[in-house]
Amino acid sequence: MSQADLKGEMLQAMRRLAKSVTIITTSNGQERFAMSATAVDSLSTEPPSLLICVNKTASLHRVLAAGADFCVNILGLEQEQLSHLCSGPVKGEARFQQGDWRTSEGGIPYLGDAQSAILCQQDGSFSYGTHTVFIGRIVQIHNSADISPLVYLNGAYTTTAPSLAIAN
C-alpha cells in the first residue's frame, strides 16, 4: 500500500473511532488560547496525568512548546457550538466570547460548566511528525454532576448516552 493510500485509509479508520470532544486551553500570561481537540487521553494514575496531541500549526502550540500549563475541558452535548467556535476561523480572544470561562489560580482559562475541566501542569513533551505530544500532570479537576458527553464520530457530533447524573 502506498503512503498516500495508507494515509487515506488511516483517516477513514479514525472516522470510526468515537472520541470525546474537548477544548484545550492555555495562556501565556497576556493572551488566552483555545482549540477543539479529540486527541486527548489518560496516561497514568500514578502520577495522575494525561496527554494531548497538538498540531504544530495550531496557535496555542508555541505557547505549549514554551512550557505553559494547560486545561482539558471535556464538553457536554449542549456545548457543541463552543467546539465549532474553537475549531473554526474565529481566533484568539474571540474564542472566549461565549461560554462560562473562568481562570484558575495559576492563570489558566477553564470552562466552568464543562463535563470536566482538568487543570494540568506541563510535565514533558515530544515531537512526532506534524504534532507534539504534551504530557500534563493533573493538579486540579472540576467535575460536573451531569454526564451528557459530546462525541465526534464519522465527521459529526453525537452523544453516547442520555443525560445522566452521578450519585455522590
N, C-alpha and C positions, 0 to 999 in steps of 0.2 A: 504494500500500500504506500502511495506517495505521501510526502509530508502534507501536501495540500489536502489530499483525501483524508488523511488521519486527523487533521485539524477540523475539517468539516464534520467528520463522524464524531469527534470528541464534543463539538458544540451541540450536535444532536443528542448525544448521550447526556450531556449536562442539563438539557431541557427536561429530562426525565427525573432529575434529582431535585425533589421538592426541598426548598430551603426557607427558613425563617428570614424575613426581611428586617434589616437593621439600618440605623443611621449611625455612622461613626462620627464622633465629634472631637475636636481638639481646639487648642488656642495657642497662639504664640505670645500671649500677654497683651497684645494690642488688637488682634483680629480673631474672630471665631471662624471655624471651618467645619463643614458638614458634608457628608456624602452617603448616599444609599449604598448598601452592600449586602451581599449574601455569603461572601467568602469569609465567614467567621466560624470559629469552632472552639470548644473547650479543649484545653491542653492537659491540665493536671489538677488534681485536688490537693496535692501536697508539693509545692505551694499552690493555692487556688490561682489558676491562670487560664488565659485563653490566647488565641492567636487570630490576627486579622491579616488579610492579604489585600494590598493596595497597589493599584497600577501606578507606575512611576510618573504617568502623565496627570494624575489626579492633583487638584490644587492643594489638598492637605498633605500630600506625600512629602514635600520639602520640609514641612513643619514636623512631621513624624520622624523624618530622617535626621532632623536636628536633635531628636531625643524627647520630644514633647510627650506628655502623658495623654491619655485619651479615654473616651467613654464609648461603650457599645450600647446603644439604645434599641432594645428589641421592640418592634412595633406591633400594635394590635390592628385588627381589621379596620377599625374606624380611622386609622392614621395613614391610609393609602395615599391621600393627597400629599402628605409630608414626604413620603418616599418619592413621589413624582417630582416634588419641588427640589429635593436634594439630589436628583439624578439628571435633571434637565438643564436647559440653558440659563436658568437663574443661578447666579454665582454669589459668593461672599456672604456678606451680612444679610442680603435679601433672603437667603435660605432660612433665616431665623424670624421672618416676619409673621409666620403662623406657628401655632403650637405653644405648649406650656413650657417654654425654655427657662431653665434655671441655671445657676452657676455654683459649682462645688466650692468648698473651702480652698481647694487647690487651683481654682480659676478655670476649670473645665466645664463647658456647657453640657447640660444633660436635659432630657425630656422628662418633666415632672410626672406625666401621665403615661409613660411608656409601660409596656408589659413588664419590662425590667430595664433598669439603667445600671450598667455595670461599669464602675469607675476603675480605671487601671493605671498603674504606674508602669511606664515602659521598661521592659526588662530584657531587651535584646532584639536583634533583627538580623535578617539575612536576605540577600538579593537572589532572586531566581527568575530568569527570563525577563518578562515585561513587568514583573511585580516585585514587591518587597514584602516579606512576611515579618510582621511585628508581633512580639510577644508582650502580653500585658499581665502583670501581677495584679490580681484583683485586690483593691483596697477598701471598696465600699460597694454595696448593692442596694438599690431601691426596687422592691418588687411590688407590683400591683396585686390586688386580691383577685381580680378577674383575669381569665385567660381566654383570649379570642385572637389567636396568632394570625398575623398577616404572612402569607406564604406565597412564594414565587415558584410557579411551575409552568413549563412549556410556554414561556413568554407572557404569562398573565398572572395577575394577583388572584388569590383564592384564600381559603382557610381550611383547616383540617378538623375543626370541631366547633360545635355551637359554643356560645359564651358559657364559661364555667367559672365557678368561684372556688378558691382554695379554702378549705376549712383550716382554721388556725388551731 
